Amino acid sequence: MFKKINSIMLPNIDFTTTQSYKYLADHYIDVVSKSLKGLFEADNDRFAKFSIQFEDILLDYSKNRITDQTIALLLQLAKECMVNDAI
């Protein structure tokens, strides 16, 4: 389904109905019980993988209950929802 905005057709997808969302919901059950301390202990590169710096701005999202799999699933969800097309 597409939504028309200013004569441009954009994808209009309810993300909660996607297969990717179901995978993320299952993944949440696995990751929610993990401690941040444990996640840092298990991955010495966690800060480097889950942070980005642009000039003087540091975005550190390493202190969230996420894993490499979380990022992969979020990217899969974005693809399934056709986010690139909407951009």
Residue frames relative to the residue before (quaternion, step in Angstrom):
aa qw qx qy qz dx dy dz
M 1.0000 0.0000 0.0000 0.0000 0.00 0.00 0.00
F 0.1523 -0.7905 0.5896 0.0657 3.58 -1.00 0.81
K 0.2660 -0.7416 0.5980 0.1470 3.53 -1.21 0.61
K 0.3084 -0.7660 0.5394 0.1646 3.57 -0.85 0.98
I 0.0456 0.7700 -0.6319 0.0756 3.55 -0.79 1.15
N 0.8379 -0.1005 0.0281 0.5358 3.57 -0.65 1.15
S 0.6921 -0.5097 0.2350 0.4539 3.56 0.91 1.05
I 0.5788 0.5212 -0.3948 0.4873 3.59 1.24 0.42
M 0.3081 -0.7497 0.5586 0.1762 3.54 -0.90 0.94
L 0.0612 -0.8003 0.5964 -0.0087 3.56 -0.61 1.20
P 0.5435 -0.6029 0.4550 0.3661 3.58 -1.10 0.62
N 0.1141 -0.7719 0.6240 0.0422 3.56 -1.02 0.84
I 0.1466 0.8165 -0.5288 0.1792 3.54 0.22 1.34
D 0.3444 -0.7017 0.5850 0.2161 3.56 -0.90 0.95
F 0.3499 -0.7916 0.4591 0.2004 3.57 -0.21 1.27
T 0.6221 0.5665 -0.3528 0.4094 3.61 1.10 -0.55
T 0.6618 0.4886 -0.3119 0.4755 3.60 1.24 -0.19
T 0.5470 0.6410 -0.3919 0.3692 3.61 1.25 -0.06
Q 0.6034 -0.5447 0.4436 0.3773 3.53 -1.29 0.42
S 0.6150 0.5652 -0.3406 0.4316 3.58 1.03 -0.78
Y 0.6389 0.5244 -0.3262 0.4587 3.57 0.98 -0.80
K 0.6294 0.5256 -0.3324 0.4659 3.58 1.01 -0.79
Y 0.6405 0.5108 -0.3194 0.4762 3.60 1.00 -0.81
L 0.6524 0.5110 -0.3119 0.4647 3.59 0.99 -0.83
A 0.6333 0.5271 -0.3290 0.4614 3.59 0.99 -0.77
D 0.6523 0.4894 -0.3067 0.4908 3.58 1.01 -0.79
H 0.6440 0.5262 -0.3106 0.4603 3.56 1.00 -0.85
Y 0.5949 0.5774 -0.3522 0.4343 3.59 1.03 -0.75
I 0.6298 0.5426 -0.3318 0.4459 3.58 0.95 -0.87
D 0.6815 0.4843 -0.2831 0.4699 3.59 1.03 -0.78
V 0.7670 0.4195 -0.2077 0.4388 3.57 0.83 -0.98
V 0.5723 0.6367 -0.3832 0.3467 3.61 1.08 -0.59
S 0.7052 0.4698 -0.2728 0.4556 3.60 1.03 -0.67
K 0.5546 0.6126 -0.3962 0.4002 3.60 1.23 -0.17
S 0.3879 -0.7105 0.5362 0.2391 3.54 -1.04 0.78
L 0.5811 -0.5724 0.4429 0.3721 3.56 -1.16 0.54
K 0.6142 0.5505 -0.3442 0.4486 3.56 1.00 -0.79
G 0.6686 0.4993 -0.2876 0.4700 3.56 0.95 -0.89
L 0.6405 0.5218 -0.3230 0.4618 3.58 1.01 -0.78
F 0.6609 0.4844 -0.3023 0.4870 3.60 1.02 -0.79
E 0.6491 0.5168 -0.3202 0.4573 3.60 0.99 -0.77
A 0.6910 0.4902 -0.2714 0.4566 3.58 1.05 -0.76
D 0.7944 0.1983 -0.0828 0.5681 3.60 1.19 -0.46
N 0.2841 -0.7967 0.5157 0.1369 3.57 -0.24 1.29
D 0.7075 0.4455 -0.2509 0.4879 3.61 1.18 -0.50
R 0.2974 0.8110 -0.4729 0.1740 3.57 1.27 0.15
F 0.6684 0.4903 -0.3168 0.4610 3.61 0.82 -0.91
A 0.6673 0.5052 -0.3043 0.4549 3.60 0.89 -0.90
K 0.6914 0.4849 -0.2789 0.4572 3.60 0.99 -0.82
F 0.8045 0.2789 -0.1084 0.5130 3.55 0.98 -0.87
S 0.6545 0.4004 -0.3699 0.5240 3.54 0.88 0.99
I 0.0856 -0.7742 0.6255 0.0447 3.53 -1.24 0.47
Q 0.1393 -0.7853 0.5992 0.0702 3.53 -1.05 0.78
F 0.0335 -0.7563 0.6534 -0.0054 3.52 -1.07 0.91
E 0.8013 -0.1479 0.0168 0.5794 3.51 -0.34 1.34
D 0.8200 -0.2108 0.1523 0.5098 3.62 -0.67 -1.02
I 0.5977 0.5708 -0.3563 0.4358 3.60 1.25 0.04
L 0.0910 -0.7822 0.6161 0.0193 3.54 -0.79 1.08
L 0.1034 -0.7561 0.6446 0.0465 3.54 -0.86 1.03
D 0.0236 -0.8097 0.5840 -0.0525 3.55 -0.33 1.30
Y 0.0259 0.8068 -0.5883 0.0493 3.55 -0.37 1.22
S 0.3517 0.7534 -0.4791 0.2813 3.58 1.26 0.43
K 0.6782 0.4869 -0.2865 0.4700 3.57 1.18 -0.47
N 0.5229 0.5481 -0.4454 0.4773 3.51 1.05 0.92
R 0.5201 -0.6265 0.4705 0.3402 3.56 -1.15 0.51
I 0.3440 0.6986 -0.5447 0.3114 3.52 0.22 1.37
T 0.1663 -0.7547 0.6268 0.0997 3.52 -1.31 0.45
D 0.7071 -0.3887 0.3387 0.4839 3.55 -1.28 -0.09
Q 0.6390 0.5308 -0.3228 0.4535 3.57 1.03 -0.80
T 0.6008 0.5594 -0.3562 0.4464 3.61 1.03 -0.73
I 0.6707 0.4946 -0.2934 0.4684 3.57 0.87 -0.99
A 0.6488 0.5173 -0.3173 0.4592 3.58 0.94 -0.88
L 0.6731 0.4912 -0.2944 0.4680 3.60 0.95 -0.84
L 0.6389 0.5092 -0.3305 0.4725 3.60 1.03 -0.72
L 0.6430 0.5036 -0.3226 0.4784 3.59 1.01 -0.74
Q 0.6244 0.5268 -0.3272 0.4750 3.56 1.06 -0.75
L 0.6416 0.5165 -0.3179 0.4695 3.58 0.99 -0.81
A 0.6462 0.5160 -0.3176 0.4640 3.58 0.93 -0.86
K 0.6528 0.5049 -0.3131 0.4699 3.57 0.98 -0.82
E 0.6740 0.5027 -0.2930 0.4551 3.57 0.91 -0.93
C 0.7006 0.4322 -0.2556 0.5070 3.58 1.14 -0.64
M 0.4153 -0.7503 0.4317 0.2797 3.57 1.33 0.15
V 0.1070 0.8309 -0.5339 0.1141 3.57 0.98 0.90
N 0.6216 0.5479 -0.3515 0.4358 3.63 0.95 -0.77
D 0.6466 0.5105 -0.3184 0.4690 3.57 0.98 -0.80
A 0.6658 0.5045 -0.3034 0.4585 3.58 1.01 -0.81
I 0.6208 0.5270 -0.3436 0.4679 3.57 1.10 -0.65
